[in-house]
Amino acid sequence: MLAGLAQENPDFGPLPWLISQEFSEARRGDQTLADKRAEKDWLEKFRAANAAGKFEKFFIDKKEAQKWIETANTRWASITSTPDKVLENPITLMAQSSNAGWAIVFTLTDFKAKELFYRLDGKGEFLSTGHLPMKNAQTGMPMIQTYVPLPNLPSGEHTVEAKYTDKNDKTNGPYTLKFSTEGEQLAQTKMILNMTSGSWLSFRDYNGKVLLYFTHLTSYKAAIKEIHYSLNSDKVDVLYKPTSLQGQELPYIYVPESTQFACVQVTYSDGSKSEVQKVLRTGAQ
C-alpha cells in the first residue's frame, strides 16, 4: 500500500523512508540480500528527496524530521558496507576440469538460501542442484549442493543462469554467469603452478648421466605455449623440446655433469609469462 501511495505521490518525501523501514533489520530481524537491496533502493530515493527539499517541509516538528534523517544515514552506512557486487550478484561460480570432465562450483553470499537452480547455455528448464545429506546450521534446512558435474561439457564459451530461493521463499535472480573452458583451464593451471613453483624441474643422476625432468610442467601443456630454460644461468634463453625415443616423447633432457642449477620460465597460452624459477641440483660437485 505504501509503495502504491509513493507511486501516486512521488514528491512526498517521507514515504521512501517509511517503506525502507519495512525491509530494515529492525523490522525483519534477519535480513536476506533481497531485503537489503530493497532497503537500499528506498533509502536512495529518500536521500534524493531530502536533497531536493521534498522531506522536511512536510514536518512541523523539525527535531522529529532530523531523527528520521539520522536514522536513514545510519542505515545507509550499514547497507553500503556490503559491496554492490554482493548485493547485485550474490552467486558466483568456478569451473574445474579433471580426468572425469568438467564441473562447476557455485558460491552463494546469501548463506541462508534454501534452494539453488541453474540452466546451462539457455537450454531446457532450470534444474535444482539438490541438497546434501546434512542441515544448514543457520536455517535448520537441508544444505544446498553447490557442486554440479558436467562431464560432457564441450570446449568453448558457456553461459550459466542461476537463481535461488531465500529463507522467505523469495526467488532471487536469475543471474547470468559466463565462463570459457580455455580461460578456466588457464586460470587453474596458473594457480596450481604458482603453488608448486619449487617442483617445476627436478634433477636425477642415473646410469652415469644427469637428467633434468620437465614432468611437472608437461602435465599442464594444454595451457602452456612455451617453456624456456637455462643451465647455470638465469637467462632462460633455451626453448625446451622434448627428447624423443622411437617416436615417444620423454619428459626429460640430458644435461652436463657440471650443471649446478637450472632456471625455467613458462609462457602461457594467453602470452603471459611466469616468474623465472631457479632449481638447484642437490649434491652437485
C-alpha positions as CSV (number, residue, x, y, z in Angstrom):
1,M,0.0,0.0,0.0
2,L,2.8,2.4,0.8
3,A,4.6,1.6,-2.5
4,G,1.4,2.4,-4.3
5,L,1.0,5.6,-2.4
6,A,4.6,6.6,-3.2
7,Q,3.9,6.0,-6.9
8,E,0.9,8.2,-6.8
9,N,2.7,10.9,-4.8
10,P,6.4,11.0,-6.0
11,D,7.0,14.3,-4.3
12,F,6.0,13.2,-0.8
13,G,9.5,12.7,0.6
14,P,8.6,10.8,3.9
15,L,7.2,7.8,2.0
16,P,10.5,6.3,0.8
17,W,11.9,6.4,4.4
18,L,8.7,4.7,5.7
19,I,9.0,2.0,3.0
20,S,12.7,1.4,3.6
21,Q,11.8,0.6,7.2
22,E,9.6,-2.3,6.1
23,F,12.8,-4.1,4.8
24,S,15.1,-2.9,7.6
25,E,16.9,-5.1,10.2
26,A,14.6,-3.6,12.9
27,R,11.5,-5.0,11.1
28,R,12.9,-8.1,9.5
29,G,15.2,-9.2,12.3
30,D,17.4,-11.2,9.9
31,Q,17.7,-9.6,6.5
32,T,18.0,-11.5,3.3
33,L,20.0,-10.0,0.4
34,A,16.7,-9.2,-1.2
35,D,15.7,-7.2,1.9
36,K,19.0,-5.3,1.8
37,R,18.6,-4.5,-1.9
38,A,15.1,-3.2,-1.3
39,E,16.1,-1.1,1.8
40,K,19.0,0.4,-0.1
41,D,16.8,1.3,-3.1
42,W,14.2,3.1,-0.9
43,L,16.9,4.8,1.2
44,E,18.4,6.1,-2.0
45,K,15.1,7.5,-3.1
46,F,14.7,9.1,0.4
47,R,18.1,10.7,0.3
48,A,17.4,12.1,-3.2
49,A,14.0,13.5,-1.9
50,N,15.7,15.1,1.1
51,A,18.4,16.7,-1.0
52,A,15.7,18.1,-3.3
53,G,13.9,19.7,-0.3
54,K,10.9,17.2,-0.5
55,F,11.1,15.9,3.0
56,E,11.5,18.4,5.9
57,K,8.8,20.7,4.5
58,F,6.1,18.2,5.5
59,F,7.2,18.3,9.2
60,I,6.0,20.8,11.8
61,D,8.4,19.2,14.3
62,K,11.9,19.7,12.7
63,K,13.6,17.7,15.5
64,E,11.5,14.7,14.6
65,A,12.4,15.1,10.9
66,Q,16.1,15.2,12.0
67,K,15.7,11.9,13.8
68,W,14.4,10.3,10.6
69,I,17.4,11.7,8.7
70,E,19.9,10.5,11.2
71,T,18.3,7.0,11.3
72,A,18.4,6.9,7.5
73,N,22.0,7.9,7.4
74,T,22.9,5.2,10.0
75,R,21.0,2.5,7.9
76,W,22.6,3.8,4.7
77,A,26.1,3.4,6.2
78,S,25.2,-0.1,7.3
79,I,23.7,-1.2,4.0
80,T,26.5,0.3,1.8
81,S,29.1,-1.6,3.9
82,T,28.0,-4.6,1.9
83,P,29.7,-4.3,-1.6
84,D,27.3,-3.7,-4.5
85,K,28.7,-6.7,-6.3
86,V,27.5,-8.9,-3.4
87,L,24.0,-7.3,-3.3
88,E,23.5,-7.3,-7.1
89,N,25.4,-10.6,-7.9
90,P,25.1,-12.9,-4.9
91,I,26.0,-16.0,-7.0
92,T,29.5,-16.7,-8.5
93,L,30.9,-19.9,-10.0
94,M,34.2,-21.6,-10.6
95,A,34.7,-24.1,-13.3
96,Q,37.0,-27.1,-12.7
97,S,38.4,-29.7,-15.0
98,S,39.6,-33.1,-14.0
99,N,40.0,-36.6,-15.5
100,A,36.3,-37.0,-15.1
101,G,35.5,-33.9,-17.2
102,W,34.2,-30.5,-16.2
103,A,32.2,-29.4,-13.2
104,I,31.1,-26.1,-11.8
105,V,31.1,-25.0,-8.2
106,F,28.7,-22.3,-7.1
107,T,29.3,-19.8,-4.3
108,L,26.3,-18.0,-2.6
109,T,26.8,-15.0,-0.4
110,D,23.3,-15.5,0.9
111,F,24.2,-18.2,3.4
112,K,20.5,-18.9,4.3
113,A,19.4,-19.7,0.8
114,K,17.0,-22.7,0.6
115,E,17.5,-24.0,-2.9
116,L,19.6,-23.2,-5.9
117,F,18.7,-23.7,-9.6
118,Y,20.7,-23.4,-12.8
119,R,20.4,-23.6,-16.5
120,L,23.3,-24.2,-18.9
121,D,23.5,-22.2,-22.2
122,G,19.8,-21.3,-22.1
123,K,18.7,-24.9,-22.8
124,G,15.7,-26.5,-21.1
125,E,14.2,-25.7,-17.7
126,F,16.0,-24.6,-14.6
127,L,17.4,-27.6,-12.6
128,S,17.8,-27.8,-8.9
129,T,21.3,-28.5,-7.8
130,G,19.8,-30.6,-5.0
131,H,20.8,-30.9,-1.3
132,L,23.5,-32.5,0.8
133,P,22.6,-35.1,3.5
134,M,23.2,-32.5,6.2
135,K,21.5,-29.4,7.5
136,N,22.4,-25.8,7.3
137,A,23.3,-24.7,10.9
138,Q,21.9,-21.3,10.2
139,T,18.5,-22.3,8.8
140,G,18.0,-25.9,10.0
141,M,17.1,-26.7,6.4
142,P,19.0,-29.2,4.2
143,M,22.3,-27.7,2.9
144,I,22.4,-26.7,-0.8
145,Q,24.6,-28.8,-3.1
146,T,26.9,-26.4,-4.9
147,Y,28.9,-28.9,-6.9
148,V,27.4,-29.7,-10.4
149,P,29.3,-32.2,-12.6
150,L,29.2,-31.5,-16.3
151,P,31.2,-34.5,-17.7
152,N,30.1,-33.9,-21.4
153,L,30.7,-30.2,-21.5
154,P,32.2,-29.2,-24.9
155,S,35.1,-26.8,-25.1
156,G,34.3,-23.1,-25.6
157,E,32.3,-20.3,-24.2
158,H,29.4,-21.1,-21.9
159,T,26.6,-19.2,-20.1
160,V,25.1,-20.3,-16.8
161,E,21.9,-18.8,-15.5
162,A,21.4,-19.3,-11.7
163,K,18.7,-18.3,-9.3
164,Y,17.8,-19.3,-5.7
165,T,15.0,-19.1,-3.2
166,D,15.9,-17.3,0.1
167,K,14.6,-18.1,3.6
168,N,11.4,-16.0,2.8
169,D,10.8,-18.2,-0.3
170,K,11.5,-15.2,-2.5
171,T,13.2,-16.0,-5.8
172,N,16.4,-14.1,-6.4
173,G,17.7,-13.9,-10.0
174,P,18.3,-15.3,-12.4
175,Y,21.8,-14.1,-12.6
176,T,23.9,-14.6,-15.7
177,L,27.4,-16.1,-15.3
178,K,29.8,-16.7,-18.1
179,F,33.0,-18.7,-18.5
180,S,35.2,-20.4,-21.1
181,T,36.8,-23.8,-20.7
182,E,40.0,-22.4,-22.1
183,G,40.1,-19.5,-19.7
184,E,39.2,-21.5,-16.7
185,Q,41.8,-24.2,-17.6
186,L,44.4,-21.4,-17.9
187,A,43.5,-19.8,-14.6
188,Q,43.5,-23.2,-12.9
189,T,46.9,-24.1,-14.3
190,K,48.4,-20.7,-13.2
191,M,47.1,-21.2,-9.7
192,I,48.5,-24.7,-9.4
193,L,51.9,-23.8,-10.9
194,N,52.2,-20.8,-8.6
195,M,51.6,-23.1,-5.6
196,T,54.1,-25.7,-6.9
197,S,56.8,-23.4,-8.3
198,G,59.5,-25.3,-6.5
199,S,58.7,-28.5,-8.3
200,W,58.7,-27.3,-11.9
201,L,62.0,-29.1,-12.6
202,S,63.9,-31.9,-11.0
203,F,67.3,-33.4,-11.4
204,R,68.2,-37.1,-11.4
205,D,71.6,-38.8,-11.6
206,Y,71.1,-42.1,-13.5
207,N,73.4,-44.6,-15.0
208,G,76.3,-42.1,-15.1
209,K,74.3,-39.3,-16.7
210,V,72.4,-36.3,-15.4
211,L,68.8,-36.0,-16.3
212,L,66.6,-32.8,-16.0
213,Y,62.9,-33.6,-15.8
214,F,60.1,-31.3,-17.0
215,T,57.4,-33.8,-16.0
216,H,55.5,-31.4,-13.7
217,L,55.3,-28.7,-16.4
218,T,54.4,-31.0,-19.3
219,S,51.4,-32.2,-17.3
220,Y,49.8,-28.9,-17.9
221,K,50.9,-28.4,-21.6
222,A,47.3,-27.7,-22.6
223,A,47.6,-24.2,-21.0
224,I,51.4,-23.7,-21.8
225,K,52.6,-22.3,-25.0
226,E,56.4,-22.5,-24.5
227,I,58.9,-23.4,-21.8
228,H,62.3,-21.7,-21.8
229,Y,65.2,-22.8,-19.6
230,S,68.9,-22.3,-19.0
231,L,71.7,-24.1,-17.2
232,N,74.0,-22.4,-14.6
233,S,72.5,-19.1,-15.8
234,D,69.3,-17.0,-15.3
235,K,68.9,-16.1,-18.9
236,V,66.2,-18.7,-19.7
237,D,67.1,-18.4,-23.4
238,V,66.8,-22.1,-24.5
239,L,63.5,-23.4,-25.8
240,Y,62.6,-26.7,-24.2
241,K,62.0,-29.5,-26.7
242,P,61.1,-33.0,-25.5
243,T,63.5,-35.8,-26.0
244,S,62.1,-38.4,-28.4
245,L,62.8,-42.1,-28.3
246,Q,61.3,-44.3,-31.0
247,G,58.6,-41.7,-31.6
248,Q,57.7,-41.3,-27.9
249,E,58.3,-38.1,-26.1
250,L,60.3,-38.3,-22.9
251,P,59.8,-35.8,-20.1
252,Y,63.5,-35.2,-19.6
253,I,66.7,-34.0,-21.2
254,Y,70.3,-34.9,-20.7
255,V,72.4,-32.1,-19.2
256,P,76.2,-31.8,-18.5
257,E,77.7,-33.2,-15.3
258,S,78.9,-29.7,-14.5
259,T,75.3,-28.4,-14.1
260,Q,74.8,-26.7,-10.7
261,F,71.3,-25.3,-11.2
262,A,68.6,-24.7,-13.9
263,C,66.3,-21.7,-14.4
264,V,62.9,-22.0,-16.1
265,Q,60.1,-19.7,-17.3
266,V,56.7,-20.6,-18.7
267,T,54.9,-18.7,-21.4
268,Y,51.2,-19.4,-21.1
269,S,48.7,-19.9,-23.8
270,D,47.5,-16.3,-23.4
271,G,51.0,-14.9,-23.9
272,S,51.7,-14.0,-20.3
273,K,54.9,-15.2,-18.7
274,S,55.7,-16.6,-15.3
275,E,58.4,-15.5,-12.9
276,V,61.7,-17.2,-13.5
277,Q,62.1,-20.2,-11.2
278,K,65.5,-21.5,-10.1
279,V,66.0,-25.1,-9.2
280,L,69.3,-26.3,-7.6
281,R,70.8,-29.7,-8.3
282,T,71.3,-31.3,-4.9
283,G,74.6,-32.9,-4.3
284,A,76.2,-31.5,-7.5
285,Q,80.0,-31.3,-7.3
